[in-house]
Amino acid sequence: MRVAIFGASGATGSLLTRRCVKGGHHVTVLVRSREFPYFAGHVCVVHGSVFDPLAVADTVRAADVVFSTLGARSLRREDVLERAVPLIVQAMQETATTHKPVRRIIVLGSAGALPDSLDFQPAWRRWIVQKIIYKTVLKWPVASQVFQYKALSTSGLDWTMVMPPMLTNGPLRGRCCVDGDALPLNATHISRADVAAFMFQQINSPQWIRKGVYISY
Ligand SMILES: NC(=O)c1ccc[n+]([C@@H]2O[C@H](COP(=O)([O-])OP(=O)(O)OC[C@H]3O[C@@H](n4cnc5c(N)ncnc54)[C@H](OP(=O)(O)O)[C@@H]3O)[C@@H](O)[C@H]2O)c1
């Protein structure tokens, strides 16, 4: 398959890119850095900004599946998703009348994107996370993920938003809890390796199309 990846230079994106390359897919990545030393000769690299509509359109053109693991590099307000996701959606929508519409998009979101994400958690944990953490340290990342969810769910595309709690750099376990309604009870973290594996599996699965899905240990 032809796979386009935004965020391939990031911690989760590089793991996902590796999986796609090893899976024998034809991979195109958009990176802003001049240097993209990974997988030389195995990926097609578009150098540019995710805020440039032409670079974004070049990247998604002819893709069977689009992935995004984009995110801000800090906890400050950066508006990366607010600026990039509409351009990716628009570039995909503009292929609708071509002989090969690009409809499938699988993105890395976060559990903070939806207000009912913590419904299965104990009340004390819900209170701390929603009343304190989401209003202070994670204020801008959460706002960006809320935005991303709205942009995808109104896009008309075949989207899936994978919504984990805290990410770690731990090893691949190869198994996790999956729930379409809310984070599993006592879910606290999951490794980027397992997130990348789950996102990769969605290439061939219709189960979570047009849905958000929570994953965690
Ligand atoms: N950290 C957590 O615990 C956690 C939990 C749940 C969900 N998430 C979500 O997971 C996502 C990714 O996490 P991660 O740890 O894999 O992220 P990361 O390592 O910080 O990677 C972010 C990617 O986005 C790209 N990017 C950022 N700003 C950009 C810009 N202005 N233009 C072009 N590309 C830009 C980076 O490119 P460069 O290499 O060029 O900077 C990089 O490829 C984020 O959306 C985050 O909200 C994180």
The ligand as an SDF file (V2000), in Angstrom:
LIG
                    3D

 48 52  0  0  0  0  0  0  0  0999 V2000
    3.4170   12.7830   25.5190 N   0  0  0  0  0  0  0  0  0  0  0  0
    2.3570   12.1280   25.9590 C   0  0  0  0  0  0  0  0  0  0  0  0
    2.3340   11.5700   27.0830 O   0  0  0  0  0  0  0  0  0  0  0  0
    1.1440   12.0220   25.0660 C   0  0  0  0  0  0  0  0  0  0  0  0
    0.0270   11.3600   25.5250 C   0  0  0  0  0  0  0  0  0  0  0  0
   -1.0740   11.2030   24.6850 C   0  0  0  0  0  0  0  0  0  0  0  0
   -1.0330   11.7450   23.4160 C   0  0  0  0  0  0  0  0  0  0  0  0
    0.0590   12.4190   22.9940 N   0  0  0  0  0  0  0  0  0  0  0  0
    0.0690   12.9820   21.6330 C   0  0  0  0  0  0  0  0  0  0  0  0
    0.9190   12.2090   20.8220 O   0  0  0  0  0  0  0  0  0  0  0  0
    1.3520   13.0090   19.7180 C   0  0  0  0  0  0  0  0  0  0  0  0
    2.8020   12.7380   19.3580 C   0  0  0  0  0  0  0  0  0  0  0  0
    3.5780   12.3940   20.4590 O   0  0  0  0  0  0  0  0  0  0  0  0
    5.1460   12.1100   20.2900 P   0  0  0  0  0  0  0  0  0  0  0  0
    5.6890   11.9970   21.6590 O   0  0  0  0  0  0  0  0  0  0  0  0
    5.3800   11.0260   19.3040 O   0  0  0  0  0  0  0  0  0  0  0  0
    5.5830   13.5150   19.6440 O   0  0  0  0  0  0  0  0  0  0  0  0
    6.9830   14.1290   19.2090 P   0  0  0  0  0  0  0  0  0  0  0  0
    8.0910   13.1450   19.3780 O   0  0  0  0  0  0  0  0  0  0  0  0
    7.1020   15.4500   19.8660 O   0  0  0  0  0  0  0  0  0  0  0  0
    6.7700   14.3110   17.6220 O   0  0  0  0  0  0  0  0  0  0  0  0
    6.0060   15.3520   17.1160 C   0  0  0  0  0  0  0  0  0  0  0  0
    6.1230   15.3570   15.6130 C   0  0  0  0  0  0  0  0  0  0  0  0
    5.4010   16.5000   15.1390 O   0  0  0  0  0  0  0  0  0  0  0  0
    6.2820   17.2490   14.3050 C   0  0  0  0  0  0  0  0  0  0  0  0
    6.0370   18.6870   14.4230 N   0  0  0  0  0  0  0  0  0  0  0  0
    5.8730   19.4090   15.5450 C   0  0  0  0  0  0  0  0  0  0  0  0
    5.7110   20.7020   15.2570 N   0  0  0  0  0  0  0  0  0  0  0  0
    5.8110   20.7960   13.9090 C   0  0  0  0  0  0  0  0  0  0  0  0
    5.7290   21.8510   12.9800 C   0  0  0  0  0  0  0  0  0  0  0  0
    5.5180   23.1130   13.3710 N   0  0  0  0  0  0  0  0  0  0  0  0
    5.8780   21.5640   11.6720 N   0  0  0  0  0  0  0  0  0  0  0  0
    6.1120   20.3050   11.2740 C   0  0  0  0  0  0  0  0  0  0  0  0
    6.1660   19.2340   12.0900 N   0  0  0  0  0  0  0  0  0  0  0  0
    6.0280   19.5020   13.3760 C   0  0  0  0  0  0  0  0  0  0  0  0
    7.6850   16.9740   14.7960 C   0  0  0  0  0  0  0  0  0  0  0  0
    8.6050   17.3080   13.7820 O   0  0  0  0  0  0  0  0  0  0  0  0
   10.1190   17.7630   14.1390 P   0  0  0  0  0  0  0  0  0  0  0  0
   10.8920   16.4760   14.3470 O   0  0  0  0  0  0  0  0  0  0  0  0
   10.5640   18.5070   12.9260 O   0  0  0  0  0  0  0  0  0  0  0  0
   10.0340   18.6050   15.3840 O   0  0  0  0  0  0  0  0  0  0  0  0
    7.5690   15.4860   15.1000 C   0  0  0  0  0  0  0  0  0  0  0  0
    7.7210   14.7230   13.9150 O   0  0  0  0  0  0  0  0  0  0  0  0
    1.0620   14.4520   20.1110 C   0  0  0  0  0  0  0  0  0  0  0  0
   -0.0340   14.9140   19.3460 O   0  0  0  0  0  0  0  0  0  0  0  0
    0.6520   14.3630   21.5680 C   0  0  0  0  0  0  0  0  0  0  0  0
   -0.3330   15.3290   21.9140 O   0  0  0  0  0  0  0  0  0  0  0  0
    1.1540   12.5690   23.7840 C   0  0  0  0  0  0  0  0  0  0  0  0
  1  2  1  0
  2  3  2  0
  2  4  1  0
  4  5  1  0
  4 48  2  0
  5  6  2  0
  6  7  1  0
  7  8  2  0
  8  9  1  0
  8 48  1  0
  9 10  1  0
  9 46  1  0
 10 11  1  0
 11 12  1  0
 11 44  1  0
 12 13  1  0
 13 14  1  0
 14 15  2  0
 14 16  1  0
 14 17  1  0
 17 18  1  0
 18 19  2  0
 18 20  1  0
 18 21  1  0
 21 22  1  0
 22 23  1  0
 23 24  1  0
 23 42  1  0
 24 25  1  0
 25 26  1  0
 25 36  1  0
 26 27  1  0
 26 35  1  0
 27 28  2  0
 28 29  1  0
 29 30  1  0
 29 35  2  0
 30 31  1  0
 30 32  2  0
 32 33  1  0
 33 34  2  0
 34 35  1  0
 36 37  1  0
 36 42  1  0
 37 38  1  0
 38 39  2  0
 38 40  1  0
 38 41  1  0
 42 43  1  0
 44 45  1  0
 44 46  1  0
 46 47  1  0
M  CHG  2   8   1  16  -1
M  END
$$$$
